[in-house]
């Protein structure tokens, strides 16, 4: 009986470790997209330092996507620099974001090491990785020239 529990735990750890390795590889290989940000809040007392992110496209799309409405999609256009926005660009790549009736399905928090908050005050863009299935992950915050902070 003890061997069965041990084997189960080893298999569970192996599966979880494999999932972590695959996710890390997906992030490394994923294309990057930049979102213009508007920083909101630089601290979380219980979970460490972080920045609550608000995105420029949310302000532009606010009239069509109000909280409480039914869920729908927003198509963003990606310019030659890799910046996503709502303005249509001929022959541009597109990215579809889902609005769930409350928020768009983009990460809205960026955690950083305690005491380094001043570094991120100059952030202008959130560098996102587009993962399989259309999920997004914050890779870094950048300045106006796309230099990672």
C-alpha positions as CSV (number, residue, x, y, z in Angstrom):
1,X,0.0,0.0,0.0
2,X,2.8,2.4,0.9
3,X,4.5,1.6,-2.4
4,X,1.3,2.5,-4.3
5,X,1.2,5.9,-2.6
6,X,4.9,6.5,-3.3
7,X,4.5,5.6,-7.0
8,X,1.4,7.8,-7.2
9,X,3.4,10.8,-5.7
10,X,6.3,10.2,-8.0
11,X,4.0,10.1,-11.1
12,X,2.2,13.3,-9.9
13,X,5.5,15.1,-9.4
14,X,6.8,14.0,-12.8
15,X,3.6,15.2,-14.5
16,X,3.7,18.5,-12.8
17,X,7.4,18.9,-13.6
18,X,6.7,18.1,-17.2
19,X,3.9,20.7,-17.4
20,X,6.3,23.3,-15.9
21,X,9.0,22.5,-18.5
22,X,6.5,22.6,-21.4
23,X,5.1,25.9,-20.2
24,X,8.7,27.4,-19.9
25,X,9.5,26.2,-23.5
26,X,6.2,27.7,-24.8
27,X,7.0,31.0,-23.2
28,X,10.6,31.0,-24.7
29,X,9.2,30.2,-28.2
30,X,6.1,32.4,-28.1
31,X,6.0,35.6,-30.2
32,X,6.0,38.9,-28.2
33,X,3.4,41.6,-28.4
34,X,3.6,45.0,-26.7
35,X,0.6,46.6,-25.0
36,X,0.7,50.3,-24.0
37,X,0.1,50.4,-20.3
38,X,-1.2,52.8,-17.7
39,X,0.2,51.8,-14.3
40,X,-2.4,51.9,-11.5
41,X,-1.2,50.6,-8.2
42,X,2.4,49.8,-7.1
43,X,1.9,47.6,-4.0
44,X,0.1,44.6,-2.6
45,X,0.7,44.3,1.2
46,X,0.0,40.6,1.5
47,X,1.6,39.3,-1.7
48,X,4.6,41.5,-2.2
49,X,5.3,44.3,-4.6
50,X,3.4,44.5,-7.8
51,X,2.0,46.8,-10.4
52,X,-1.7,46.7,-11.3
53,X,-1.7,47.2,-15.1
54,X,-4.4,49.0,-17.1
55,X,-4.0,48.9,-20.8
56,X,-4.5,51.8,-23.3
57,X,-6.8,49.6,-25.5
58,X,-9.1,49.2,-22.6
59,X,-9.6,52.9,-22.3
60,X,-10.2,53.2,-26.1
61,X,-12.7,50.3,-26.1
62,X,-14.5,51.3,-22.9
63,X,-17.6,52.5,-24.8
64,X,-18.2,49.1,-26.4
65,X,-17.1,46.9,-23.5
66,X,-18.9,47.9,-20.3
67,X,-18.8,45.7,-17.1
68,X,-22.0,43.7,-16.9
69,X,-22.4,43.3,-20.7
70,X,-22.3,39.9,-22.2
71,X,-19.0,38.4,-23.2
72,X,-17.6,39.1,-26.6
73,X,-14.3,39.4,-28.4
74,X,-12.1,42.4,-29.4
75,X,-9.8,42.3,-32.3
76,X,-6.5,44.1,-31.8
77,X,-4.2,45.0,-34.6
78,X,-0.4,44.6,-34.2
79,X,1.8,47.2,-36.0
80,X,5.3,46.7,-37.4
81,X,6.9,47.4,-34.0
82,X,4.7,44.7,-32.4
83,X,2.5,47.1,-30.5
84,X,-1.2,46.0,-30.2
85,X,-3.9,48.6,-30.6
86,X,-7.5,49.0,-31.7
87,X,-6.8,51.1,-34.8
88,X,-7.1,49.0,-37.9
89,X,-3.8,48.7,-39.8
90,X,-3.8,47.3,-43.3
91,X,-2.2,43.9,-43.6
92,X,-1.4,43.8,-39.9
93,X,-1.4,40.7,-37.7
94,X,-4.3,40.5,-35.4
95,X,-4.9,39.3,-31.9
96,X,-8.3,38.4,-30.5
97,X,-9.0,39.1,-26.8
98,X,-12.0,37.9,-25.0
99,X,-14.1,40.2,-22.8
100,X,-15.8,38.1,-20.1
101,X,-18.3,40.7,-19.0
102,X,-16.0,42.2,-16.5
103,X,-12.4,42.4,-17.9
104,X,-10.4,41.3,-20.9
105,X,-8.5,38.1,-20.7
106,X,-5.0,39.7,-20.3
107,X,-2.9,39.6,-17.2
108,X,-3.4,42.8,-15.1
109,X,-0.7,42.3,-12.5
110,X,3.1,42.4,-12.8
111,X,5.0,41.2,-9.7
112,X,8.5,42.4,-9.0
113,X,11.2,42.1,-6.4
114,X,10.5,44.1,-3.2
115,X,12.2,47.5,-3.2
116,X,12.6,47.7,-6.9
117,X,9.3,49.6,-7.6
118,X,11.0,52.8,-8.7
119,X,12.5,50.9,-11.6
120,X,9.1,50.1,-13.0
121,X,7.6,53.6,-12.6
122,X,8.9,54.5,-16.0
123,X,7.2,51.6,-17.7
124,X,5.4,52.4,-20.9
125,X,4.7,48.9,-22.4
126,X,4.0,45.4,-21.1
127,X,5.8,42.8,-23.2
128,X,3.4,39.9,-23.5
129,X,4.1,36.4,-24.8
130,X,1.3,34.9,-26.9
131,X,1.1,31.3,-25.7
132,X,-0.7,28.4,-27.4
133,X,-4.4,28.8,-27.3
134,X,-4.2,32.6,-27.3
135,X,-3.3,32.9,-23.6
136,X,-1.1,35.8,-22.7
137,X,1.8,36.0,-20.1
138,X,3.6,39.2,-19.0
139,X,7.3,38.7,-19.9
140,X,8.6,42.1,-18.9
141,X,7.8,45.8,-18.6
142,X,9.6,48.1,-21.1
143,X,10.3,51.8,-21.6
144,X,9.3,53.9,-24.7
145,X,12.2,52.4,-26.7
146,X,11.2,48.8,-25.8
147,X,14.2,48.3,-23.4
148,X,13.3,45.9,-20.7
149,X,13.3,47.4,-17.2
